[in-house]
Every structure is written in structure tokens, then in C-alpha cells.
């Protein structure tokens, strides 16, 4: 595991900030890179090589894409993009999904893939997505390819958001990697934001988790009301957990002079599922929108193709969160809800009072968290049965 909270706060972070502000500006990315590698190595040891491999692949592929596009060799440029995506997805598929696929196949009698007991490298879902978005953005000419390996490696391994996001695009921070303003007001805001995020995680998320774990262990024994309280506790736990980490990442970034995007924007005040996903994990939903949904055709096509595009995106979104059938089901669930809103419900929802729309949204979100939090379909079914069958 990574540093304990006291070690991180009172040793690693203090030493990193001290060295960062003592060295000349031109060496600050070097400090970030070294600190980030130490941070990652502490938790993953030799698996830091996987992150470094992904970094090297996309650094070189970015230059290849720009080189071929500059010469008008679009086919070769596309091949370079495809090559980058192949290598990154291969790493992600092997380390995150091999054992899931192998065990699923073995469950139906197909034994040609052995379960290897592969350790999942921390943050691999985040840094592979960042690396892929860089090469795609270079192809789209949203940002130039960098020739400064230290800057690019610092971007991929950036410790404030390496573990839990947000997913930061190179095009958004390219200028900040070259030159950024470190001010007293920015640093103090960062400290405040970090403290808020830490409080969300430690004081709120961890406490709500205790209630959820108690009820989830035996929901039938507690009854319907307790089951609703339990899943509400989980909803608050996961929000304060993910949202807290995102706030900490923004705060740490601000201490180093970076400006990261807001990743959670009061999602539980949403009055439709569509609005919920404009407010929840914004960096992930916009990543899938820009790099999967729109390239597939988005909604500017027939309704049938739009439905296909939406379901592909949400199946991928579900399985991105974890290697399990429950995550895939969770993604399908949201894909169907969003499709239903887009094709049928929107005109009816717009006519309803805000309070009714909010109740509609929060109930569906809570049901979705049952799928997300359950270890298997049977556990989800048991919990849902208690929710809707008074005992």
C-alpha cells in the first residue's frame, strides 16, 4: 500500500514541497517526477516499471503521430495512434481483466485461460487513460507533441491525482507543465482544499462505510428501512470518498501551481440521471464522451446507432470501474436509464416539479449503488429484495 496518512503528510509531502520551492523553477518538474516515482514505488515496488513503460510508449508515439501528420502521411499517423492504444489497452487488459476473464470462462467450463493471481497496479486505469488521451490529442492537433520527457513523465506520474483521479488531459495542463504561477494565495487555497478533502474521506466517508458494511452483511435481519439507510450511507460514503480524493488532488495540485478540473459538482442535487452524470466523476464521463461516444457517431446518427453508441460507452464505463460482472451490470443499468431519458422520459420529466424529479433521480441512483457495491448478482438481488419487500 502507499504511504500511511501521517507519513505522507508529515514526511513525504513536507519534504517534497520544501525541495520543490528551494530548487530553480526549471528543475521543479524533475522534483515532481522523482517524488511521484518514490510515492508510487512505495506502494507498488517493481510495478512502477509498468507505469514507466506506458509513459515511454506514449511519449514516443506522440512524436511519431506529429511527425507523420506534419508530412501529410495520415495513414501512418493513424497507425501510430492505433499502436499506442493497442499497447496501453494490452497492459490494462492483462493486469486488470485477465483473471476476471479467465475465472468467468472457467465457470462455464472453458479452461484455456489460467487464473494467474495478477496483482492490479494502483492507478493503472487512470494513467493509461491519460496516456492514451495525449496521443489522440496530438493527432487531433489539440496539443503539440512534447520533446521534454521529464515533463511528460511528470504529467503521467503526477502523485496528487495518480491514485484516484481526476483524469487530467495533457492538453489541459501542457502550458502549466512548461510554466506555472506558484502564489501564496494559490498555495493557501490548495491547503484549504486538501484539508476539506481529507476531512471528507476520514471524518465522513469512513464513518458512513461502517453503517453500510453492517447493514450489507445481513440486510434481511435489519429490515427495509435499515436497508434504505444502508444504501444511502453507501451513496454518501462513495461520494465523500471519491469527492474527497478529488478535492485533495486539486489541493495538492494547487500547492504545486497546477489547476485541475472540478471532478464532482454536487451530484446528489441532480434532477435527472442525465444531469447526475454531468456532475459525477466529470473527468471520466467527459473522457468517454470525447474519446469513445463522439468518435462512434454520438447522437448525430440514427436512433438505433445512437443507442448502440450509448450502450457501448456505458458498458465500458461500468467495466472500467472494476473487473466484475456487477460493474458491467451497473454500466448497462445506467446506459438503459440514459437511453430511456433521451428517447422517452425527458419531455415528461421537464414538466414535473423539481422535488419529484429529485426523488426520481436519487431513488434510481441508490438502486444503482446496490449493483455497484454488491460482490455478485445474488447479493444484489437479496439487497434489492429487502429494499422493496418489507420484512
N, C-alpha and C positions, 0 to 999 in steps of 0.2 A: 504494500500500500504506500501511498505518498506520505509526505510529512504529516505528523500529528499537528493539531492546531497550534499548540504552544511553540513547537519547534519552527513551524512555518512563520508565525507572527514575530517571535522574539529573536530568532536567529537568521533564518533564510531571508525573510523579507527585509529586515533591518539592514543586513549586510549587503543585499542586492541594491537597495536604494542608496545606501552610503557610497558604494563603489560607483554606481550609476551617475550620481551627481558630482563625484570627485573627478572622474575622467573627462577628457575633452569630448565635445559633442560628437566628433567623428567616430569615437570608439564606443558610443552608447549602445549601438546595435550589437556590437561584439559582447558587451556585458549582458544584454538581454539574451543573446544566443547561449552563452556559457551558462547563465543562471537557469535558463529553460531546460537545457540538457541535463544539468545537475538535478533539477526538480523532477524531470521525467525519469532519469536513471535511478533516482532514489526509490521510485515506485515500481519500475519495470526492468531494471538492470539491462540485460543484453537486448531486450526488445526495443531499446532506443535505436538499434540498428534498422528496424523496420521503418520507423519514422524518418530516419536519415535517408533510407533508400527511396522512400516516396518523395522526399524533398529533392534528391538528386535527379530522379526521373523527370519530375515536372519542371525543374529549373532548366534542364537541357531541352526538353520538349517545347517549352515556351520559346526558346531561341530558334528552334527548328521551325516552328509554326511561323514566327515572324520572318525568318529568312525565306521560306518558300512563298509566303504571301507577298513579300517585297519583290520577288522575281516573277510574280504572276502565276506561280505553279500551285494553283488552288487544290488540285488533286493530292499533291504531296503534303500540303498543309493540312488537309482533312485527314490524311493518313497519319500524320503526326498527332493530331488531336485524338484519333481513334486509338493509337498506340498508347498514349498517356492514360486514357480511360481504361483500356484493357489491363494495364499493369496495376493501376490503382484499385480497380474493381476486383482483380485477381487476389490482391493482398487482403482486401476486405472480405471477399467471399471465403477465402481459405481460413482466416483467423476467426471470423465471426460466425460463419454459417456452415462450415464443413461438418462439424459434429451434429448440428441440427439436421442437416440433410441426411447424414449417414444414419442417425438414430430413427428418423422418420421412415427411411427406406427399409431399414431392418424390421421396423414394426409391421410392415406389410410383406415380409418375407424376402426382401431383396438385400443380399448381404455382400454386394460387391464393393461397398464403401465402408471401410473400418472406422469405428469411432476412435479418434486419436487422443481425446482428452486435451484439446488445444487450449492453451491459456489465451484469453481475449486481451490484447494490449489496450491499456487505458487510452481513451480519447481517439482511437483509430477511426471511428465514424465521423468525427469532427475534422481531423486533419486531412483525411483522404478527400472529403468533400471540398475543403478549402483548396487543396492542391489541384483537384480537377477543375474547379471554377476558374482558377488562374489561367490555365491553358486555354480554356474555352473563351475567356475574356480577351486573351491575346488574339485569338483567331477572329473574334468579333471586333477587334480594334477598340475595345473599351479601355484597354490599358496597354502600354508598351511592354515588351519583354524586358526583364531586368537582366543586367550583366553583373550584378553585385550579389554573389552567392550568399554572403553573410546576411545581407538584408532579407533575402528571400527565406533563408533558413530561420532567421529570427521570426519572420512572419508565420511560418508553418508551426514552429515550436513555441510560440508566444505563451509563456506559462500562465498569465492571468485568465485566458479562456481556453486553454488546451484541453482541460478535463471535461468541462460541461458547457462549452459554448459561451457566447453566441458564435455561430458560424460567421467568421469575418472574411469578406471577399478582398482579394488583393487590390482590386480596382478602387475600393473604398479607402484603403489605407496606404496606397502606393506613395502619395505625396508625404504622408506622415512618416513613412519609413525613411524618406530622404531628409526631411527637415520637419521638426515639430516644436511647438512652443511649450515649454515647461514653466508654468507660472505658479506663484504662491496660491492664488485663488483656485486654479485648476487642481493643484495638489490637495488643498484643504477640502474641496468638493469631493475628490476621489476618496479621501479618508472617511468622509461622512457617508458616501455611498457604500464603501466597503463595510463600514460598521453596520449600516442598515441591512445589507445582505447577510452578514454574519449573524445578526440577531434573528432575521427571518429563518435562517437554517437551524440555529442552535436552540433558540427560545420558542419558536413556533413549530417548524416542520417536525423536529424530533419529538415534540410532545404530542402532536396530532398523530404521529406514527404509532405511539403507544396505544391509543384508543383503537385505531384501525386494526392493529395486529391482534388485540384482544378479541374484538368482535369477529374478525375474519376467521379466527381459529375455529369458532363453533357458532356460526350465525344463528342456527335454529334454536340454540339454547337461550339466546338473548331476545329473540322476537323481532317483529317487523320494525317497530320504532327504533330500536337499537341498531338494526341493520342500516336504516337510513342515516342514522347519526354516524355509524361507522364509515359508510362510503363518503359522507360529507367530510368526515375527518381526513379520509384519504385524499379527497379533492383539495383540501387545504394543505395537507402535507406536501403533495407533489407540486402545488403552486409555490409554496414558500420555499421548497427545496430547490426546484429549477429556477424560480424567480430570484431566490436568494443568491444562488451561484452566479446568475447573470448580473445581478447588482454588484456582487464582489468583483466580477471580471471587469465591469465598467469602471468601478472604483480603482482597481489596481492599474487598469489601462490609463486612467486619468493621472495617476501618480507618476506614470512614465511619459505622459504627454500625448497619449492616444485618445481618440474619441470613438468609442464603439457604439453601435446602434442599440436602441431600446429593444429588448427581446420579448418582454411581457408587458402588455399595456392594459391592465385591469380586465383580464379576460372574463371574469365571472360577472361583469355587468352587461355582458353581451345579450342582445335580444333576438338572436338567431344563431344557428350553427355556423353560417357563413361569417357572421361578424365575430363569433368566437375565434375562428381560425385566422382572422385578421389581427387578433390581439394575443393569441397564444403561440409561443415559440416562433416569433415572426421571422427570424433568420432562416429557420428550416423551411417554413411554408413558402417563403419567397424564393428560396433556393430551388425547391421542386417546381414552383411556378415558372421560373425563368429558364431553368436548365432541362426540364422534362416536359411540363404541360404545354408551354407555348411552342417549343420545337415540334411536339407531336401534332400541333394544329390548334391547341387551345379550344376555345369555344367558337372560333371563326371557321366553322365547318358544319356538316350536318349534325343533327341531334344525336344520331347513332354514334358517330365518331367522337363527338364531344363527350358522350357518356363513357366510351371506351377510354379516352384520354384521362378523364377524371378518375375512373376506377384504377387505371394503371398507376397514376400518381399516388392514390391513397393506399393501394396495396404496398407500394414501395415505401411510403411514409410509415405504414404500420411496421413492416419488417425491418426498417431502419432502426426503430427503437429497441429491437431485441430479436434474437433468434428463437422464435417460439410461435406456435400456431395462434396463441391468444393475441399476439401483436398483429398478426395478419388479419385475424377476425376484427380486431379493433379498427384497423385501417379500412377494411371493407365496410364496416358499420358506418364510419364517417363518410366514406365515399358515397354510399347509398343515401345518407341523410342530405349531403350537399347536393347530390343529383336531384333528389326529391324537392328540395327547396328551389333549386334553379329552374326546374321544369314545371312544378305544380304549386308549391306552397307559398312562394314569395308574394304573389298578389293577395293572398288571403292573410298572411302574416302582417303585411303593411297596414291592413285595416284594423287590426286588433289593438287594444290598449297596451301600452308599454309593459305594464305589470304582467299581463297574460303572456306576452312574448318572452319575458324574462323567465317566468315559471316553466314555460315550454322548453326553453333552452337549457336551463340548469338541470331539469329532470333528465333530459337526453344526455347531457354531459356526464351526470352522475352514473347513469346506466353504462355509458361508455367506459368509465373508470373501472367498473366491475370487470369488464373484459380485459382491460389493460393490467389490472392488479392480480388477476387470478392466474394460478400456475397452469391450469388446464381447463378444458371445456366443462368438465364435470364440476369443478369448483365454482366456475362462473354460474353454471346452471343452478347449483344449490343456493348460492347467494341471491340470485335473481328470484328464485322461488320464495325465499324468505321475504324479500322486498315486497312482493306482490301477493303473497298468501299469508295473511295474519296467522301467527302461531302463538 
